[in-house]
Amino acid sequence: MYPMHILPGVITMTTMCARILEIDDNRLLVRDSRSRQEVAVNTRCNCNFDVGDRVIIVYSGAMTMSIPPQISAIRIRKAPFNRCF
């Protein structure tokens, strides 16, 4: 996860590069490439992704303490060349 700079009154965002493990309605289960932790990603659209894809997820930085932890995606896109750098 790569937090962006924090400025007063500005919404911060965090990115995660992860591999998709499961796809359900409005949810992806992914494995974070840095922490190797499984994370449930709440999203409005998971229509262009396949299991095994590597994706870049932008989210607020807020993560639940549930198992698995959950985040709400602001934006998700396929990682270039299907790799996390």
GIMOPE-V19050 format. One record per residue. N is the residue number from 1. RES is the residue in three letters. PHI is phi in whole degrees, -180 to 180 (* if undefined). Layout:
BEGIN
n:N res:RES phi:PHI
n:N res:RES phi:PHI
END
This chain:
BEGIN
n:1 res:MET phi:*
n:2 res:TYR phi:-125
n:3 res:PRO phi:-67
n:4 res:MET phi:-89
n:5 res:HIS phi:-59
n:6 res:ILE phi:-103
n:7 res:LEU phi:-123
n:8 res:PRO phi:-56
n:9 res:GLY phi:77
n:10 res:VAL phi:-111
n:11 res:ILE phi:-75
n:12 res:THR phi:-97
n:13 res:MET phi:-133
n:14 res:THR phi:-125
n:15 res:THR phi:-115
n:16 res:MET phi:-137
n:17 res:CYS phi:-103
n:18 res:ALA phi:-151
n:19 res:ARG phi:-105
n:20 res:ILE phi:-75
n:21 res:LEU phi:-101
n:22 res:GLU phi:-145
n:23 res:ILE phi:-126
n:24 res:ASP phi:-129
n:25 res:ASP phi:-60
n:26 res:ASN phi:59
n:27 res:ARG phi:-156
n:28 res:LEU phi:-119
n:29 res:LEU phi:-105
n:30 res:VAL phi:-127
n:31 res:ARG phi:-115
n:32 res:ASP phi:-62
n:33 res:SER phi:-71
n:34 res:ARG phi:-85
n:35 res:SER phi:-91
n:36 res:ARG phi:64
n:37 res:GLN phi:-87
n:38 res:GLU phi:-78
n:39 res:VAL phi:-137
n:40 res:ALA phi:-88
n:41 res:VAL phi:-112
n:42 res:ASN phi:-81
n:43 res:THR phi:-149
n:44 res:ARG phi:-77
n:45 res:CYS phi:-139
n:46 res:ASN phi:-122
n:47 res:CYS phi:-75
n:48 res:ASN phi:-106
n:49 res:PHE phi:-119
n:50 res:ASP phi:-127
n:51 res:VAL phi:-58
n:52 res:GLY phi:99
n:53 res:ASP phi:-63
n:54 res:ARG phi:-99
n:55 res:VAL phi:-132
n:56 res:ILE phi:-103
n:57 res:ILE phi:-112
n:58 res:VAL phi:-104
n:59 res:TYR phi:-147
n:60 res:SER phi:-72
n:61 res:GLY phi:101
n:62 res:ALA phi:-77
n:63 res:MET phi:-140
n:64 res:THR phi:-70
n:65 res:MET phi:-97
n:66 res:SER phi:-75
n:67 res:ILE phi:-120
n:68 res:PRO phi:-75
n:69 res:PRO phi:-62
n:70 res:GLN phi:-123
n:71 res:ILE phi:-132
n:72 res:SER phi:-112
n:73 res:ALA phi:-74
n:74 res:ILE phi:-88
n:75 res:ARG phi:-154
n:76 res:ILE phi:-133
n:77 res:ARG phi:-142
n:78 res:LYS phi:-67
n:79 res:ALA phi:-72
n:80 res:PRO phi:-58
n:81 res:PHE phi:59
n:82 res:ASN phi:54
n:83 res:ARG phi:-132
n:84 res:CYS phi:-98
n:85 res:PHE phi:-102
END
